[in-house]
Amino acid sequence: MKKERDGDKDRSKSKGTRSSQPSALENEPRADLAAPSERRALGKALRDKVPRESHAGWKAPHGRRDPINLLLESDAGRIPQLVPIRFGRMMQSPFSFYRGSASIMAADLATTPQSGLRVQACGDAHLLNFGGFATPERNVAFDINDLDETLPAPWEWDVKRLTASIVIAARYLRLSETDAARAARATVRSYSEHMADYSAKRALEVWYESVAIEDVMEVMGDGARDRVKKRVETAEEKSAPEFVFPKLVEHRGTEPRLKDDPPLIFHPSEELAPGITTGFREPLARYRASLPDHVRVLLDRYRLCDAAVKVVGIGSVGTLCCIGLWIAADDDPLFLQIKEARPSVLEPYAGKSVYPNHGQRVVNGHRLMQSASDIFLGWTTGVNGRDLYVRQLRDMKMSAIIEDWDEEMLREYGKLCAWALAKAHARSGDAAQIAGYMGSSSRFDDAITEFAVEYADQNERDYRAFIKAVRAGRVPATPDV
């Protein structure tokens, strides 16, 4: 067996010289064509080199980069007047800080053990980047819903970021450390069990797999089921044109226009959004070319009426994000979000994207990791050279509101996120090898749980350093916006 593994290692080295970033499927030369039992054995053999226990715990390595410097470096290219809003939102709690500091954890994860198996990774897999949205068939699916940082990378990185977010959320909710660890362990166990299930399924079965909203309600308690049902009904209502249109649009003369609500919604200048005076003719043509033919037919029924900058999220604040109002001939609206796509935070550690446009990277990440994606997903390049991607603004999108959760709600939601993450990883990676590496014992679960708890401590130390930097004037921040 060792001789076989050495040979595989040599062939993998020669194969990897063709590209600076290997495909998520290039873990072992054609190992994906072996029987599942053989691939699980290959995964199990990886423990000899990288024991599962080696993932346990976290200790900042010698020479760890200053987290404040990493945050400030990520300001490059952002809209200067919006950067203080980003940092102001990160000030709210260690949990909000964690959501906005994916670049810090990416640098830290690169120093942790890796089994050598790669997948199409999310890159920012905290629990609020999962949620519900409408499929093209108008069903509601539960999946990863933010893939701005997606890139082929070690699968462990997503698992560690998700599990650490569970512990950090538990502390935000003031749950006990025992409850936090229990929820984290349940999250890892859910990932392991679902990956084991996917390892036994046919390739098409994995590809067709989805987590429907009915699946979500089935695993939640009675009270939670009622809440989920109500959230779906509210999302449907808020996505309806008759709800969205009057909220976002006003009429100026004969043409509808998006309402300004500075500093969160405002019409950009020509300097900020070059091409606005020509109706973004060239960027829209490039976006249209990125769509499938049948979606182009649908898009051509609409004309762009207006566009405005809209501040969203935490980590994305300061990047160019706009909403566009399109109107069809019979005056029915379509709202699209045009969002800047910057290099993934994983790039310095996992390799550069193979795509020339980071919007294309994000769109293809959606299509590879999600069971179903927005039909209007496409990419383009702005007049100023910014990479952009496009999707519908709402379309029944739902994220968790965790403020009143108890330990049971957090634990069950963590398990759902882990299920969706396992599904996404199984679509691009080798589920059998990953399952074989993790095994059926609690060793991997315990190791990742220990990492999550100790990394939550690191996050709190970084948060305190961040607050000090804000108070010292090193970091510009405008709270409560």
NORMO-V467863 format. One record per pair of residues at least 24 apart in sequence whose C-alpha atoms are under 6 Angstrom apart, sorted by the first residue. I is the first residue (numbers start at 0). J is the second residue. D is the distance in Angstrom with one decimal. If there is no record, write none. Layout:
i=[I:I]
j=[J:J]
d=[D:D]
//
This chain:
i=[20:23:23:23:23:23:24:26:35:38:38:39:39:39:42:42:42:42:43:43:49:51:52:54:55:55:55:55:56:56:56:57:57:57:66:77:77:78:81:82:83:83:83:84:85:85:86:87:87:87:93:93:94:99:99:102:105:116:117:117:117:118:118:118:118:118:118:119:119:119:120:120:120:120:121:121:122:122:124:124:124:125:125:125:130:130:131:131:132:132:133:133:134:139:140:140:140:141:141:142:147:148:149:152:162:163:167:182:183:184:184:186:186:186:187:189:189:190:190:190:194:194:194:195:198:198:206:209:234:235:238:238:238:256:263:263:264:264:265:265:266:273:282:282:282:285:286:286:286:289:290:300:301:301:301:302:334:335:335:335:336:336:336:336:337:337:338:338:339:339:340:340:356:357:358:358:358:368]
j=[350:117:118:119:151:428:428:116:431:431:432:431:432:435:432:433:435:436:435:436:114:443:446:446:446:447:449:450:449:450:453:450:453:454:103:317:318:317:317:317:475:476:477:477:313:316:476:476:477:478:459:462:167:313:314:344:345:153:152:153:154:151:152:154:424:427:428:150:151:427:149:150:151:152:146:149:148:149:157:160:161:160:161:164:397:398:396:397:395:396:394:395:371:212:210:211:212:210:211:419:361:343:364:349:451:451:455:410:448:444:448:413:414:417:444:414:417:417:418:421:421:430:434:434:430:431:426:370:395:395:393:394:395:305:309:310:308:309:307:308:307:382:379:380:381:379:377:378:379:377:377:327:325:326:327:326:392:390:391:392:389:390:391:392:388:389:387:388:386:387:386:387:386:386:386:387:388:423]
d=[5.1:5.1:4.5:5.7:5.3:5.9:5.6:5.3:5.8:5.5:5.1:4.8:4.6:4.1:4.0:6.0:4.6:4.4:4.7:4.4:5.9:5.4:5.6:5.5:3.9:5.7:5.4:5.0:5.0:3.9:5.9:5.4:5.5:5.9:5.9:4.7:4.9:4.9:4.8:5.1:5.1:4.0:5.0:5.2:5.6:5.1:4.9:4.6:4.6:3.9:5.9:5.7:5.8:5.3:4.1:5.2:5.9:5.9:5.1:4.4:5.6:5.4:5.8:5.6:5.7:5.5:4.6:5.6:4.2:5.8:5.4:5.4:5.4:5.6:5.6:4.4:4.8:5.1:5.5:5.8:5.1:6.0:4.5:5.3:5.4:4.7:5.6:4.8:5.1:4.3:6.0:5.6:5.7:5.7:5.8:4.5:5.5:5.4:5.9:5.4:5.7:4.4:5.9:5.5:5.7:4.1:5.7:4.3:5.7:5.8:5.5:5.1:4.6:5.8:5.5:5.3:5.8:4.8:5.6:5.5:5.5:5.9:5.8:5.2:4.7:4.3:6.0:5.6:4.8:5.4:5.9:5.4:5.5:5.8:5.6:5.0:5.5:4.5:5.5:5.4:4.5:5.7:5.8:5.8:5.4:5.3:5.9:5.2:4.7:5.5:5.8:5.5:5.6:5.1:4.1:5.5:5.6:5.6:4.3:4.9:5.6:5.4:5.7:4.9:5.8:4.6:5.4:5.4:5.8:4.4:5.4:5.2:5.9:5.8:5.5:4.8:4.5:4.4]
//
